[in-house]
Amino acid sequence: MRRALGHLRRQIGALVGGFDAGQGGRRLRHFQPSRAHLNTLVAAAGADITARARWLSRNNGYAVNAVESWAGNVVGAGIKPSSLIADADLKAQVQRLWLDWTDAADAEGLTDFYGLQRRAAREVFIAGEVFFRFRPRRPEDGLSVPLQLQMIPSEMLPLTRNDPLPGGGAIRQGIEFDAIGRRVAYHFLRRHPGDVTDPGLAGETVRIPASEIVHVVDPVDAGQLRGVSRFAPAVAKLFLLDQYDDAELDRKKVAAMHALFITTPAPAEAFDAAESDEDGARVLDLQPGSVTMLAPGEEIQTSSPADVGQTYEPFQYRTLLQVSAALGVPYAYLTNDMVRANYSNSRLALLEFRRRVEAYQHAVMVYQLCRPVWARWMDSAVMAGALKMPGYARRRGEYLACSWLPPKWDWVDPLKDARAEIEQIEAGLKSRAQALSERGYDAEQVDAEIAADRARERRLGLAFGAVGQTAASPDAPSATTED
């Protein structure tokens, strides 16, 4: 019955026409994609995709370069907060306390909060997702704010955990939902399934409330629960290209081992200059400038190994372009090949790449990681008495208001860009505050530093360029700052 209905639909489609993509003719007869939801596909193949992506990120040079380039552009030295609290003194206190805390943010003690951001960007690129657990600490631990973050890899949340729960809830791919679809908890494994050095019980899970977990993921489908590696569309090409390169390298290596071949009409009679190797094969060890006498009838032929051919480099280039498009990383960033790049096409590629990065910074890194951590950090700081904020429970939204400043972009020709930005500010098309925020700086902090520098220069009688001359002039007004 189902086959008959499918045949009927194809007949109707052939009569109606319209979309070639929906036809069942000769060209698309064998194009039968799965209609399963992405969650089903991830449950079936997600573990293999992640394992292959991790293997490539450890063993393939292009994959390593892509991961590091992505993390460096998304996070750089860190996506940093600038509090929007109106009280300047309280804002300065919040910023100082945050800066002190960032050094102790990592529960493993391997990096600071901005290093955790970079690790998160790498993990989401490789595995499609990563988790952070809030770990409250005791006052005797000596932290400026009693809070740390524990990073949990995606393999720790089993894709195979799917169970119905009383009351209409369910556990889907390790995530517990209530009856109306809200995330309630995560059921993590106590030990990594691939870590044999951990003596914990394999397969044992622990339930952690969703309020204690930050799930960083870049979803591509509506209703998607778990992440998919960005390597998914590039795994096959990267792996096969790697094998092809290895085969070419081995072929050239074997060919280079054979410099000369000697033919003789009497193979049973060994020539005097020949020796036998470990396998019993006759070899002739030549020295620079040596002259070897051969027996009558023996001839020497040089080895002429086949070259890789003129199509090798164009083939590599086109294949790597496809890999670059699949990963969303410019070709030059993927390969470090600057031969084909010039200023114009490099800038065009960077503009497109940076738009993608900015969208990712806002939608994933800031919204999913930075904001929840900032809110939990401030709650912990107020509860621990590290911050005094009157009416915090009532004015919590006001106190939490914050701008997150990504690292500034460096251009190929910074002088031209700086001049263009100055002209935009002078023409009123952009404010200094906006220009500074785009460079990853807080305008109020920069202005305060400039005012302090000028005051110190006047006090010491120093003069540096036009700014210094104005500051050192006895008739110059007191230092002020403008936007």
C-alpha positions as CSV (number, residue, x, y, z in Angstrom):
1,M,0.0,0.0,0.0
2,R,2.7,2.4,1.0
3,R,4.7,1.6,-2.2
4,A,1.6,2.2,-4.3
5,L,1.0,5.6,-2.7
6,G,4.6,6.6,-3.2
7,H,4.3,5.6,-6.9
8,L,1.1,7.6,-7.2
9,R,2.7,10.7,-5.7
10,R,5.6,10.4,-8.2
11,Q,3.2,10.1,-11.1
12,I,1.3,13.2,-9.9
13,G,4.6,15.1,-9.4
14,A,5.7,14.1,-12.9
15,L,2.4,15.5,-14.4
16,V,2.4,18.7,-12.3
17,G,6.1,19.4,-12.6
18,G,7.3,22.6,-10.9
19,F,10.3,21.6,-8.7
20,D,13.1,19.5,-10.2
21,A,14.3,18.8,-6.7
22,G,11.0,16.9,-6.1
23,Q,11.1,14.8,-9.2
24,G,11.9,11.1,-9.3
25,G,13.5,11.0,-12.7
26,R,16.8,9.5,-13.8
27,R,19.0,12.2,-12.3
28,L,17.5,12.0,-8.8
29,R,16.3,8.4,-8.8
30,H,19.0,7.3,-6.3
31,F,18.8,10.5,-4.2
32,Q,16.7,9.2,-1.3
33,P,17.7,11.2,1.8
34,S,16.6,10.2,5.3
35,R,13.4,11.9,6.6
36,A,14.4,11.2,10.2
37,H,14.6,14.2,12.6
38,L,18.1,15.4,13.5
39,N,17.8,14.0,17.0
40,T,17.4,10.5,15.5
41,L,20.4,11.0,13.2
42,V,22.5,12.3,16.1
43,A,21.5,9.3,18.3
44,A,22.5,6.9,15.6
45,A,25.7,8.6,14.3
46,G,26.7,11.3,16.8
47,A,29.2,9.3,18.8
48,D,31.0,8.2,15.6
49,I,31.1,11.7,14.2
50,T,32.5,13.1,17.4
51,A,35.1,10.4,17.6
52,R,36.2,11.0,14.0
53,A,36.3,14.7,14.5
54,R,38.5,14.4,17.6
55,W,40.8,12.0,15.7
56,L,41.1,14.6,12.9
57,S,41.7,17.4,15.3
58,R,44.7,15.4,16.8
59,N,46.2,14.0,13.6
60,N,45.3,16.1,10.6
61,G,47.2,19.4,10.2
62,Y,44.3,21.1,8.3
63,A,41.8,20.1,11.0
64,V,44.1,21.4,13.8
65,N,44.6,24.7,12.0
66,A,40.9,25.1,11.5
67,V,40.1,24.5,15.2
68,E,42.7,26.9,16.4
69,S,41.8,29.5,13.9
70,W,38.1,29.4,14.8
71,A,38.8,29.6,18.6
72,G,41.3,32.4,18.1
73,N,38.9,34.5,16.1
74,V,35.8,33.8,18.2
75,V,37.4,34.3,21.6
76,G,41.0,35.6,21.2
77,A,42.1,37.0,24.5
78,G,38.5,36.8,25.8
79,I,35.0,38.2,25.4
80,K,35.0,40.6,28.4
81,P,32.1,42.2,30.3
82,S,31.5,45.9,30.8
83,S,28.9,46.5,33.5
84,L,26.2,49.0,32.7
85,I,25.7,50.0,36.4
86,A,25.1,53.8,36.5
87,D,27.1,54.3,39.8
88,A,30.7,54.7,38.6
89,D,32.2,53.7,41.9
90,L,30.1,50.5,42.2
91,K,30.8,49.7,38.5
92,A,34.5,50.0,39.2
93,Q,34.2,47.7,42.2
94,V,32.3,45.1,40.2
95,Q,34.8,45.2,37.4
96,R,37.8,44.8,39.8
97,L,36.1,41.9,41.6
98,W,35.3,40.2,38.3
99,L,38.9,40.5,37.2
100,D,40.1,39.0,40.4
101,W,37.7,36.1,40.1
102,T,38.5,35.2,36.5
103,D,41.9,33.8,37.5
104,A,40.3,31.2,39.8
105,A,37.2,30.5,37.6
106,D,38.5,27.1,36.4
107,A,37.8,24.3,38.8
108,E,40.7,22.3,37.3
109,G,43.0,25.3,37.8
110,L,44.4,25.0,34.2
111,T,43.4,28.4,32.9
112,D,41.2,31.5,33.7
113,F,37.7,32.3,32.6
114,Y,38.8,33.5,29.2
115,G,40.8,30.4,28.7
116,L,37.6,28.5,29.4
117,Q,35.8,30.5,26.7
118,R,38.5,29.4,24.2
119,R,38.2,25.8,25.3
120,A,34.4,26.0,24.9
121,A,34.8,27.4,21.4
122,R,37.1,24.5,20.5
123,E,34.8,21.9,22.0
124,V,31.7,23.2,20.2
125,F,33.6,23.2,16.9
126,I,34.9,19.7,17.4
127,A,32.1,17.9,19.3
128,G,29.2,20.3,18.6
129,E,28.6,21.0,22.3
130,V,30.1,21.3,25.7
131,F,28.8,21.6,29.3
132,F,29.8,23.7,32.3
133,R,28.8,22.9,35.9
134,F,28.6,25.6,38.5
135,R,30.6,24.5,41.5
136,P,29.9,26.6,44.7
137,R,32.9,26.7,47.1
138,R,33.3,27.2,50.8
139,P,34.5,30.5,52.3
140,E,37.6,28.8,53.6
141,D,38.6,28.0,50.0
142,G,39.8,31.6,49.8
143,L,38.2,32.7,46.5
144,S,37.1,36.3,46.0
145,V,33.7,34.9,45.0
146,P,33.0,31.3,46.1
147,L,32.2,29.9,42.7
148,Q,34.1,27.9,40.0
149,L,33.2,26.3,36.7
150,Q,33.8,22.6,35.8
151,M,34.1,21.8,32.1
152,I,32.3,18.6,31.0
153,P,32.8,17.1,27.5
154,S,29.8,16.0,25.4
155,E,30.7,12.3,25.8
156,M,29.8,12.5,29.5
157,L,26.1,12.9,28.6
158,P,24.9,9.6,27.1
159,L,23.0,9.9,23.8
160,T,21.4,6.5,24.5
161,R,19.7,7.6,27.7
162,N,16.0,7.8,26.7
163,D,13.3,7.0,29.3
164,P,9.7,8.0,30.1
165,L,9.1,9.5,33.5
166,P,6.0,9.7,35.8
167,G,3.9,12.8,35.3
168,G,4.5,13.2,31.6
169,G,8.2,14.0,31.7
170,A,10.9,12.2,29.9
171,I,14.7,11.8,29.6
172,R,15.8,12.3,26.0
173,Q,19.4,11.8,25.0
174,G,20.5,12.3,28.7
175,I,18.4,15.5,29.2
176,E,15.4,15.4,31.5
177,F,12.3,17.4,30.5
178,D,9.1,18.1,32.5
179,A,5.6,17.7,31.1
180,I,5.7,21.0,29.3
181,G,9.1,20.5,27.7
182,R,11.3,22.5,30.1
183,R,14.8,21.2,30.9
184,V,14.8,20.0,34.5
185,A,18.1,18.0,34.8
186,Y,21.0,16.4,33.1
187,H,22.0,12.7,33.7
188,F,25.8,12.7,33.4
189,L,28.1,9.7,33.5
190,R,30.3,9.7,36.6
191,R,33.4,8.8,34.4
192,H,34.3,9.4,30.8
193,P,33.4,6.3,28.8
194,G,36.8,6.3,27.0
195,D,39.0,7.1,30.0
196,V,40.5,3.9,31.3
197,T,42.6,5.9,33.9
198,D,39.4,6.8,35.9
199,P,38.7,4.1,38.5
200,G,35.0,5.1,38.7
201,L,32.2,2.7,37.9
202,A,31.6,2.6,34.2
203,G,28.1,3.5,33.1
204,E,27.0,5.0,36.4
205,T,25.1,8.3,36.0
206,V,24.3,11.2,38.3
207,R,21.4,13.6,38.1
208,I,22.3,17.3,38.1
209,P,19.7,20.0,38.1
210,A,19.5,22.1,35.0
211,S,20.0,25.2,37.0
212,E,23.6,24.0,37.8
213,I,24.5,23.3,34.1
214,V,25.4,25.6,31.2
215,H,24.9,23.8,27.9
216,V,26.8,25.5,25.0
217,V,25.6,24.3,21.6
218,D,25.0,25.8,18.2
219,P,21.7,24.2,17.0
220,V,21.0,23.9,13.3
221,D,17.5,22.4,13.4
222,A,14.3,23.3,15.3
223,G,13.8,20.9,18.2
224,Q,17.5,19.9,18.2
225,L,18.6,18.5,21.6
226,R,22.3,17.8,21.2
227,G,25.1,19.3,19.1
228,V,26.7,18.2,15.9
229,S,30.4,18.6,15.1
230,R,31.2,21.3,12.5
231,F,33.5,18.6,11.0
232,A,30.4,16.5,10.0
233,P,30.3,17.6,6.3
234,A,34.1,17.5,6.0
235,V,35.1,14.3,7.8
236,A,35.1,12.1,4.7
237,K,37.0,14.5,2.5
238,L,39.7,15.3,5.1
239,F,40.3,11.7,5.9
240,L,40.4,10.5,2.3
241,L,42.6,13.5,1.3
242,D,45.0,12.5,4.2
243,Q,45.1,9.0,2.9
244,Y,45.8,10.2,-0.6
245,D,48.6,12.4,0.5
246,D,50.1,9.5,2.5
247,A,49.9,7.2,-0.5
248,E,51.7,9.8,-2.7
249,L,54.4,10.3,-0.1
250,D,55.0,6.6,0.3
251,R,55.1,6.2,-3.5
252,K,57.7,8.9,-3.8
253,K,59.7,7.5,-0.9
254,V,59.8,4.0,-2.4
255,A,60.8,5.4,-5.8
256,A,63.6,7.5,-4.3
257,M,65.1,4.4,-2.7
258,H,66.0,2.9,-6.2
259,A,68.6,5.1,-7.9
260,L,69.9,2.6,-10.5
261,F,69.0,-0.8,-11.9
262,I,71.6,-3.2,-13.5
263,T,70.6,-5.7,-16.1
264,T,72.9,-8.6,-16.9
265,P,72.8,-11.4,-19.6
266,A,74.1,-13.9,-17.0
267,P,72.1,-13.3,-13.7
268,A,73.6,-16.3,-12.1
269,E,77.0,-14.7,-12.1
270,A,77.3,-12.0,-9.5
271,F,79.4,-8.9,-10.4
272,D,82.3,-8.1,-8.0
273,A,81.0,-4.7,-6.9
274,A,77.7,-6.1,-5.7
275,E,76.8,-6.9,-2.2
276,S,73.8,-8.6,-0.6
277,D,71.4,-6.8,1.8
278,E,69.6,-8.5,4.7
279,D,67.0,-9.9,2.4
280,G,69.6,-11.4,0.0
281,A,69.0,-8.9,-2.7
282,R,72.0,-7.7,-4.7
283,V,72.7,-4.0,-4.1
284,L,75.5,-1.7,-5.3
285,D,76.7,1.0,-2.9
286,L,77.8,4.0,-4.9
287,Q,80.1,6.7,-3.5
288,P,80.5,10.2,-4.9
289,G,82.9,10.2,-7.9
290,S,83.3,6.5,-7.9
291,V,83.9,4.5,-11.1
292,T,82.6,0.9,-11.1
293,M,83.6,-1.6,-13.7
294,L,80.8,-3.8,-14.9
295,A,81.0,-7.2,-16.5
296,P,80.6,-7.6,-20.3
297,G,76.9,-7.3,-21.3
298,E,75.7,-5.6,-18.0
299,E,73.9,-2.3,-18.4
300,I,72.8,0.4,-15.9
301,Q,69.4,2.0,-16.1
302,T,68.5,5.0,-13.9
303,S,65.2,5.1,-12.0
304,S,62.6,7.4,-13.5
305,P,59.8,7.5,-10.9
306,A,56.5,9.0,-12.1
307,D,55.8,12.5,-10.9
308,V,52.6,13.4,-9.0
309,G,51.5,15.2,-12.2
310,Q,50.2,18.6,-13.0
311,T,46.7,17.9,-11.6
312,Y,48.0,17.2,-8.1
313,E,48.0,20.8,-6.8
314,P,44.8,21.9,-8.5
315,F,43.1,18.8,-7.1
316,Q,44.4,19.5,-3.6
317,Y,43.3,23.2,-3.9
318,R,39.7,22.4,-5.0
319,T,39.3,19.7,-2.3
320,L,40.6,22.0,0.4
321,L,38.2,24.7,-0.9
322,Q,35.3,22.3,-0.3
323,V,36.7,21.5,3.2
324,S,37.0,25.2,3.9
325,A,33.4,25.9,2.9
326,A,32.2,22.9,5.0
327,L,34.0,24.1,8.1
328,G,33.2,27.8,7.6
329,V,36.8,28.8,7.8
330,P,38.6,30.8,5.0
331,Y,41.0,28.8,2.8
332,A,44.0,30.8,4.0
333,Y,43.1,30.1,7.7
334,L,42.6,26.4,7.0
335,T,45.9,25.9,5.0
336,N,48.2,28.8,5.9
337,D,48.6,29.2,2.1
338,M,49.1,32.9,1.5
339,V,50.4,32.4,-2.1
340,R,46.9,32.8,-3.6
341,A,45.9,35.7,-1.4
342,N,46.1,39.4,-2.1
343,Y,44.8,42.3,-0.1
344,S,41.5,42.6,-1.9
345,N,40.3,39.0,-1.8
346,S,41.7,38.5,1.6
347,R,39.7,41.4,3.0
348,L,36.5,40.2,1.3
349,A,37.0,36.7,2.8
350,L,37.7,38.2,6.2
351,L,34.6,40.4,6.1
352,E,32.3,37.5,5.5
353,F,34.1,35.3,8.0
354,R,33.9,38.0,10.7
355,R,30.2,38.5,10.2
356,R,29.8,34.8,10.9
357,V,32.0,35.0,13.9
358,E,30.2,38.0,15.3
359,A,26.8,36.2,14.9
360,Y,28.3,33.1,16.7
361,Q,29.8,35.3,19.5
362,H,26.4,36.9,20.2
363,A,24.1,33.9,19.8
364,V,26.3,31.2,21.3
365,M,29.2,32.4,23.4
366,V,27.6,35.5,25.0
367,Y,24.0,34.3,25.3
368,Q,24.6,30.7,26.3
369,L,27.9,31.0,28.3
370,C,28.8,34.5,29.3
371,R,25.4,35.8,30.5
372,P,24.6,32.8,32.7
373,V,28.0,32.8,34.3
374,W,27.8,36.6,34.9
375,A,24.4,36.3,36.6
376,R,25.5,33.3,38.7
377,W,28.7,35.1,39.7
378,M,27.0,38.3,40.8
379,D,24.4,36.3,42.8
380,S,27.2,34.5,44.5
381,A,29.2,37.7,45.1
382,V,26.1,39.4,46.7
383,M,25.3,36.4,48.9
384,A,28.9,36.0,50.0
385,G,29.1,39.7,50.9
386,A,31.8,40.5,48.4
387,L,29.5,43.1,46.8
388,K,27.1,45.5,48.6
389,M,24.1,46.2,46.3
390,P,21.1,47.8,47.9
391,G,17.8,46.2,46.9
392,Y,19.5,43.6,44.9
393,A,16.6,41.2,44.8
394,R,14.3,43.9,43.5
395,R,16.8,45.6,41.2
396,R,18.6,42.4,40.0
397,G,18.0,43.1,36.3
398,E,19.4,46.6,36.6
399,Y,22.5,45.3,38.4
400,L,23.0,42.5,35.9
401,A,22.9,44.8,32.8
402,C,26.2,44.3,31.0
403,S,27.8,44.6,27.6
404,W,30.1,41.9,26.4
405,L,33.1,43.1,24.4
406,P,34.7,40.7,22.0
407,P,38.4,41.1,21.0
408,K,39.2,43.7,18.4
409,W,39.8,42.8,14.8
410,D,43.2,43.4,13.3
411,W,43.3,44.3,9.6
412,V,46.0,43.9,7.0
413,D,46.3,47.7,6.7
414,P,45.6,49.1,10.1
415,L,46.6,52.7,9.1
416,K,43.9,53.0,6.5
417,D,41.3,51.6,8.9
418,A,42.3,53.9,11.7
419,R,42.0,56.9,9.4
420,A,38.6,55.8,8.1
421,E,37.4,55.3,11.7
422,I,38.6,58.8,12.8
423,E,36.8,60.3,9.8
424,Q,33.6,58.5,10.8
425,I,33.8,59.8,14.4
426,E,34.5,63.4,13.2
427,A,31.6,63.2,10.8
428,G,29.2,62.0,13.5
429,L,28.7,58.6,11.9
430,K,30.1,56.8,14.9
431,S,30.7,57.6,18.6
432,R,34.0,57.1,20.4
433,A,32.2,54.7,22.7
434,Q,31.1,52.6,19.8
435,A,34.6,52.6,18.2
436,L,36.2,51.6,21.5
437,S,33.6,48.8,22.1
438,E,34.3,47.4,18.7
439,R,38.0,47.2,19.7
440,G,37.1,45.3,22.8
441,Y,37.5,48.3,25.3
442,D,35.2,50.0,27.7
443,A,34.9,53.7,26.9
444,E,34.6,54.9,30.5
445,Q,37.7,52.9,31.5
446,V,39.7,54.2,28.5
447,D,38.7,57.8,29.3
448,A,39.7,57.4,32.9
449,E,43.1,56.0,31.9
450,I,43.6,58.9,29.5
451,A,42.7,61.5,32.1
452,A,45.1,59.8,34.6
453,D,47.9,59.7,32.0
454,R,47.5,63.4,31.2
455,A,47.4,64.4,34.8
456,R,50.6,62.4,35.4
457,E,52.3,64.0,32.4
458,R,51.4,67.5,33.6
459,R,52.7,66.7,37.1
460,L,56.0,65.4,35.7
461,G,56.4,68.0,32.9
462,L,56.3,65.4,30.1
463,A,55.1,66.0,26.6
464,F,54.3,63.4,24.0
465,G,53.1,64.6,20.6
466,A,50.1,66.9,20.3
467,V,48.3,65.4,23.3
468,G,51.4,65.8,25.5
469,Q,52.0,69.4,24.4
470,T,48.4,70.3,25.2
471,A,48.7,68.6,28.6
472,A,52.0,70.2,29.4
473,S,50.9,73.7,28.5
474,P,50.5,75.9,31.6
475,D,47.4,77.5,30.1
476,A,45.8,74.1,29.3
477,P,42.5,73.5,31.1
478,S,42.1,70.6,33.4
479,A,41.7,67.1,31.8
480,T,38.2,66.3,30.7
481,T,36.9,63.4,28.6
482,E,34.4,63.5,25.8
483,D,32.5,60.9,23.8
